Amino acid sequence: MNAKDEQIIAQITARDERALEALTDAYGKICRKTAQNILGNSADADEAFNDALFRAWNAIPMNPPAHLQAYLITLTRRIALDQCRSDSRKKRGGGEVPVALSELEECVASEENVEAILNRNALRTAMNQYLETLSDEKRRIFIERYTFLMPPGDIAKRHAMTTASVRMALSRMRKALKKFLEQEGLL
């Protein structure tokens, strides 16, 4: 953890409200962009980020995270996904989030039972090992799609690729991930 994050955590623990401003300055842009990719609009993204700040404010004093940026992005993403699921139930619409998550369905089991909970850390470790096998560009593409839930067209623009080539690269990475997880005994 860097000194800046340690200072922010110390401010939160001391209940210094300037920590919220520091979090917003440091991680607001990436958190809001992640939420906007999921929810589709900036107002809902701002709300998701604000909810994440509130949860971090309440949780960090008792359980400081090892990686503040990852923690805040994860909080924001979970809140946005929950909101997206809620909105989807209400209107049964489509969107990018269900598509991105369904692409990974065949690679990762989604059963929520005791065994699945116990295997979560093993899966996380295996996923990180798989990501280490990828080139930097492929790893960024994979993370942009499945962590930040960016549409393939946006990813293509960021990497000066065609949307079709991004979709093909993602398809190949999913197949390789499935094979990797099978070899690790996780599928």
Contacts in CASP RR format, 6 or more apart in sequence:
PFRMAT RR
TARGET T0000
AUTHOR 0000-0000-0000
METHOD contacts of the structure
MODEL  1
MNAKDEQIIAQITARDERALEALTDAYGKICRKTAQNILGNSADADEAFN
DALFRAWNAIPMNPPAHLQAYLITLTRRIALDQCRSDSRKKRGGGEVPVA
LSELEECVASEENVEAILNRNALRTAMNQYLETLSDEKRRIFIERYTFLM
PPGDIAKRHAMTTASVRMALSRMRKALKKFLEQEGLL
1 9 0 8 1.000
1 66 0 8 1.000
1 67 0 8 1.000
1 68 0 8 1.000
4 22 0 8 1.000
4 26 0 8 1.000
5 26 0 8 1.000
5 67 0 8 1.000
5 68 0 8 1.000
5 69 0 8 1.000
7 22 0 8 1.000
8 19 0 8 1.000
8 22 0 8 1.000
8 23 0 8 1.000
8 26 0 8 1.000
8 68 0 8 1.000
9 19 0 8 1.000
9 60 0 8 1.000
9 64 0 8 1.000
9 65 0 8 1.000
9 68 0 8 1.000
11 18 0 8 1.000
11 19 0 8 1.000
11 22 0 8 1.000
12 19 0 8 1.000
12 56 0 8 1.000
12 57 0 8 1.000
12 60 0 8 1.000
12 61 0 8 1.000
13 60 0 8 1.000
13 61 0 8 1.000
13 64 0 8 1.000
15 61 0 8 1.000
19 57 0 8 1.000
20 53 0 8 1.000
20 57 0 8 1.000
23 53 0 8 1.000
23 56 0 8 1.000
23 68 0 8 1.000
23 72 0 8 1.000
24 53 0 8 1.000
26 69 0 8 1.000
27 68 0 8 1.000
27 69 0 8 1.000
27 72 0 8 1.000
27 73 0 8 1.000
28 49 0 8 1.000
28 72 0 8 1.000
30 69 0 8 1.000
30 73 0 8 1.000
31 49 0 8 1.000
31 52 0 8 1.000
31 72 0 8 1.000
31 73 0 8 1.000
31 76 0 8 1.000
32 42 0 8 1.000
32 45 0 8 1.000
32 46 0 8 1.000
32 49 0 8 1.000
32 76 0 8 1.000
33 45 0 8 1.000
33 148 0 8 1.000
34 73 0 8 1.000
34 76 0 8 1.000
34 77 0 8 1.000
34 80 0 8 1.000
34 147 0 8 1.000
34 148 0 8 1.000
34 149 0 8 1.000
35 44 0 8 1.000
35 45 0 8 1.000
35 46 0 8 1.000
35 48 0 8 1.000
35 49 0 8 1.000
35 76 0 8 1.000
35 77 0 8 1.000
35 79 0 8 1.000
35 80 0 8 1.000
36 42 0 8 1.000
36 44 0 8 1.000
36 45 0 8 1.000
37 96 0 8 1.000
37 148 0 8 1.000
37 149 0 8 1.000
37 150 0 8 1.000
37 151 0 8 1.000
37 154 0 8 1.000
38 45 0 8 1.000
38 48 0 8 1.000
38 77 0 8 1.000
38 80 0 8 1.000
38 81 0 8 1.000
38 83 0 8 1.000
38 84 0 8 1.000
38 96 0 8 1.000
38 97 0 8 1.000
38 149 0 8 1.000
39 45 0 8 1.000
39 48 0 8 1.000
39 80 0 8 1.000
39 83 0 8 1.000
39 84 0 8 1.000
39 87 0 8 1.000
40 96 0 8 1.000
44 80 0 8 1.000
44 83 0 8 1.000
45 80 0 8 1.000
47 83 0 8 1.000
48 76 0 8 1.000
48 79 0 8 1.000
48 80 0 8 1.000
48 83 0 8 1.000
49 76 0 8 1.000
51 79 0 8 1.000
52 72 0 8 1.000
52 75 0 8 1.000
52 76 0 8 1.000
52 79 0 8 1.000
53 72 0 8 1.000
55 75 0 8 1.000
55 79 0 8 1.000
56 71 0 8 1.000
56 72 0 8 1.000
56 75 0 8 1.000
65 71 0 8 1.000
73 147 0 8 1.000
77 147 0 8 1.000
77 149 0 8 1.000
81 97 0 8 1.000
84 97 0 8 1.000
88 94 0 8 1.000
88 98 0 8 1.000
96 149 0 8 1.000
96 151 0 8 1.000
97 149 0 8 1.000
100 145 0 8 1.000
100 146 0 8 1.000
100 149 0 8 1.000
103 145 0 8 1.000
103 146 0 8 1.000
103 170 0 8 1.000
103 174 0 8 1.000
104 146 0 8 1.000
104 174 0 8 1.000
106 174 0 8 1.000
106 178 0 8 1.000
107 174 0 8 1.000
107 177 0 8 1.000
107 178 0 8 1.000
107 181 0 8 1.000
107 187 0 8 1.000
108 123 0 8 1.000
108 181 0 8 1.000
109 116 0 8 1.000
109 187 0 8 1.000
119 186 0 8 1.000
122 184 0 8 1.000
122 186 0 8 1.000
123 181 0 8 1.000
123 186 0 8 1.000
126 180 0 8 1.000
126 181 0 8 1.000
126 184 0 8 1.000
126 186 0 8 1.000
127 177 0 8 1.000
129 180 0 8 1.000
129 184 0 8 1.000
130 176 0 8 1.000
130 177 0 8 1.000
130 180 0 8 1.000
130 181 0 8 1.000
131 139 0 8 1.000
131 142 0 8 1.000
131 143 0 8 1.000
133 180 0 8 1.000
134 142 0 8 1.000
134 173 0 8 1.000
137 159 0 8 1.000
138 169 0 8 1.000
138 173 0 8 1.000
140 159 0 8 1.000
141 155 0 8 1.000
141 159 0 8 1.000
141 166 0 8 1.000
141 169 0 8 1.000
141 170 0 8 1.000
141 173 0 8 1.000
142 170 0 8 1.000
142 173 0 8 1.000
144 150 0 8 1.000
144 154 0 8 1.000
144 155 0 8 1.000
144 158 0 8 1.000
145 152 0 8 1.000
145 155 0 8 1.000
145 170 0 8 1.000
150 158 0 8 1.000
152 163 0 8 1.000
152 166 0 8 1.000
152 167 0 8 1.000
152 170 0 8 1.000
153 163 0 8 1.000
153 166 0 8 1.000
155 161 0 8 1.000
155 166 0 8 1.000
156 162 0 8 1.000
156 163 0 8 1.000
156 165 0 8 1.000
156 166 0 8 1.000
159 166 0 8 1.000
161 169 0 8 1.000
178 187 0 8 1.000
181 187 0 8 1.000
END
